[in-house]
């Protein structure tokens, strides 16, 4: 029988590294899930007395339910707008050469290079001047600004894998630029579009730093409510909400992928 040491020697070093890295990345998520079943108010991993009490407590806090639907609507709206804007921007950056292209490219990705605190403060000043502080539209503006770079980056990768010759061939056969764009280019980068939408949705849904600057007494998202709750009560109910959000994110990606595959079959 092989000893543990001999067994490890037979494994490729890269495989061992990947396993350790996976465990390192998933461990915090696993801990949160386990803590959500804690029978006490302490953040402890239950050994035998597993409890659902913190899941049952969530509906009693109407603010959390309100925050979830606000975050859901905000994330869908922001990711949809960001996907449309990001697709058009990505198409222009990958298909055309124009003066100042590198400058525009840098500007579009600037929200990712600057600290979120600076972005949040800049947006606070901007929306206050517009009279939109503590409103849904201020959050929508901020989330679109934050999500567009992720969408551009995702779709850029897909567009770079599509040969321009396909578009030129369609144009040479009489297809208009709009028809070529909608019937040739868009379907070929569908995976990138869906990926960009999901990426934007998850970024928007979980955003909290900028929300701290834009929120007053009226507008609050679920992550912001969770953050504020942790300053006061800080019970495993936050872990229970986090567990539900993890399940929600997984189900969302499955549903979107299924819908995309169904559309392919029907077409």
N, C-alpha and C positions, 0 to 999 in steps of 0.2 A: 504493500500500500504506500502510495506517495505521501510524504509528509507535506505539511503546509508550505514549508520553505521551498521544497522541490516543485510543488505545484505552481507557486508564484514564479519560479524561475522559468517554467515552461510557457508562461503567459507572455505575450509581447508587452514590452514596457508601455507602449502607446495605449494598449487596451486597459492596462491597470490605471494609467493616468486618466483615461476617459471615464472609467467607472468611479474613481475618486472624485472627479470633477462633477459628475452627475449627482452623486450623493451629496456633495457640498452645496450644489445649487438647489436640490429638492428638499434638503433637510429643513430649512426654515418653513417651507410650505407644509411639510408633514407635521411639524411641531404645532403650527397654527391649527391644523385640522384636529389633531389630538387634543389640544387644549380646549377647543370649542365644546368638548364633551365633559369638561370638568364639572364635578358635583358641587364645587365650592366657588367662592368669589376670587380665589387665588388662581394665578396662571400656572397651574400644575397639570401634568399629564396623568390622567386617571389610570389606575392599574386594574381595578375591578369594578368600582362603582361608576360606571358610565352613565351620563345623564344628558337629557335633551332639554333641560330647563332653560338654557340660554338661547336656544332656538325658539322656544315657546315665548320667551320674553320679548323678542323682536317686534311682533305685531302690537304690543302694548305701547311702544314708543312710536306714535304717529309721525314724528319728525323723520324717523328713519325711512318709513314707507314713502313719505312725501319726497324725501331726498333721493330715494331710488328712482322714482318715476321722473323726477327732474333731471337726474344724471342720465337716465336712459334716453329721454327725449333730446337732451342737449348733445349727447354723444352721437345719436343717429343723425341729427341735423348737421352737426359740425363735421362728422366724417363724410357725409354725402356731399356737402359743399366743398370740403377739402379734396375729395376724390375728383370732383369735376374740375376744380381749379388746378389741382396737381397734374391731372392727365393732360390738360391743355398746355400747361407750362412745360411739362416733361416732353411733350411732342415738339414744342417749339425749340427747346434746348437741344434735343437729339437729332432733329431733322433739318434745322436751318442754321446757317452761319451768319451772324450779324455783328455789327460793331457794339462793343460793350457786353458781349455774351458772357464773358467770365465774371464781369462785375455783377450782372443780373444773377448769375449762378450763385455767387457768394452772398448776395443779398437775400435770396430765397432761403438759404441755409443758416442765415445769421441767428434766428431764434434758437438754434441748437447749439451755437457756439458761445452764446452769452449766458451768464448765470440766470437762473429762473427768477431770482430776486430782482435783478435789473429789468427783466422783461415785465415782471409783475408791476413794478413801480412805474415804468414807462406807460403801461396800459392804464394804470390807475389815474395818472395825470391826464391821459388822452380821453378816456371815457368820462372823466369828471368835467372836462371842458365841453363835452358833447351833451352833458346832462343825462348820461346813461349809467351812472354809478349804481351798483346794487340792482341791476336788471338782468333779465335773461339775455338780452341782446349784447350786453357787455361781455358776458360769459361766452356767448356764441362767437363773438369777434375774437376773443382771446384764444378759444379752443381751435378755431379755424387757422389762426396764425400759427399756433403750435403744431397742428397736425399736417399742414400742407408740406413742410419739408420731408416728413416721413413718407408721404404719398409719392412725392416727386422721386425720392431715392428708390422706392420700390418699383415704380413704373419705369424709371430710367433703365433699370436692369433688364426688364422685359423688352423694352423698345430697342435696346442695343442688340438684342438677340434676333430681331426681325430685320431681314435684309431689305434695304431700300429698293432693290430690284423688283420685289413683288409689287410695291406701290407704283413704280415706273411702268411695269408691265400692265397693270390695271389701267393706268392713265393712257397708255398707248393704244389700248383696246376701246377707248372711248368713255371710260368711267370718269365722272367728275371728281374733283378733289374731295368734295363732301362724301360722295359715294365710296370712294377709295378709303377715306378715313373711317367711315362707319361700318363698311362691309368687309374690309380687308384688315386694316390696322387694328381697330378696336377688338375684334374677335381674337386676333392672334396674341394680344397682350392681356386677355381676359384674366389670366391667373394673376398677373401683376396688379390689375385693377382691384380684384377681389382681395388680394393680399394687402394692398394699400388701404382699402376700406377697413378691413379688420384691424390693421395696425393702428390706423387713426382712431377707430372706435375705442380700442383698449387704452390708448394714450389719453383720449378725452375723458373717458369714464373714470380713470384713476387719478386725474390731475387734482392736486390740492394746493401746491405752492402759490400759483398765480391766483387761485380762488381766494386765498387769504387776503390778498390785496383788493379784490373786486367785490367782496361780500360785505354787506352791512347787516341789517336786521330782516330784510325781506328775502333775499336770494341765498340759498344754500344748496350745495350738492351733497351727495352721500359721503364721499371721502372727507369733505370738510366737516360734516356733522360727526363723523366717526372720530376725526382728529380732536374736535372740541369736546366730545364725550370722554375721550381718554384723559383730558386735562382735569376732569371733575370726578367721574365715577371709576372709569378704567376697570371694568369687569370682563370676564371671558365672553360677554355678549359681542364684543368687537371681533373676537376670534370666530364666533359663530357666523356673524355677518360676512367675514372674510371667506369662510368656508363656502357659504352660499354663493358668493361672488365668483369663487374659483369654479364651482360647478356651472354657474351661469355662463362664464366665459368659454368653457369647454363646449357646452351645448350650443352656444351661439356659433362657434366656428364649425361645428358639425352641421348645423342647419344651413348655414350659408354655403358650405361646400356641397351639400345635398341639392340645394336649389340650383346651384350652378351646373351640376351634373344633369339635373332634370331638364334644364333649359337646353343643354346640348342634345339630349335625346329627342326632345320635342322638335328641335330645329333640324 
